[in-house]
Amino acid sequence: QVQVVESGGGLVQPGGSLRLSCVASGFTASSYAMNWYRQAPGKERNLVAVIYNGGGTNYADSVKGRFTISRDNTKNTVYLQMNSLKPDDTAVYSCYAFVRGSAYWGQGTQVTVSS
């Protein structure tokens, strides 16, 4: 059974850091593009970062230089390290993978940046 499960969200002050985790099961994460999306209240869901099966990465302009996506193949887990967080980063962050012809979303994890 294919699943992606996120964790690591929470409340953090502006300028702080968080690391999100996405644990994949039922497939090998390193064989697929793994994506992080986010959706703020009243806004559409947008791609934040992606790590491709070859290891290349891509980021939304709004997070370049602050966020880093990475993968631990031994744990079948993808991470999103978020530094220098801003209030505008407040959103539900979701992990997404397209595996064997089907789309899989996690349940999402809330990130709130506020003083």
C-alpha positions, 0 to 999 in steps of 0.5 A: 500500500503506497503512503506518504506521511508527513510530520514535523510541523508546529509553531515557530517564531519568525527567523526560526527553523523547522524540519519536516519529514515525509516517510514513504511506504509501499514504494522506493522514494529514491525512484520517484520525484518527491514533492513538498507543496503548501497551502495557506488559508484562502490560497491555492496549493503551490509547489515548494520544492521537489527532489528528483529520482536523480537527486536534482532539486528545484525550489519555488522562488519564494523559498530559494536560499532558505529551504532545502529538500533532501532524502535519506534513502536508508529511511525512505524519507524526504525532508524539508529543512526550513530556515529563516522562516517568515509569517508568509510561510504559514501554511499546511505543508503536504508531501506528494508523489506520483507513483505507478500512475497514481497520485499520493498526498499525505495528510499535511502538517501545519506550519505556523510562523508567528511571534 
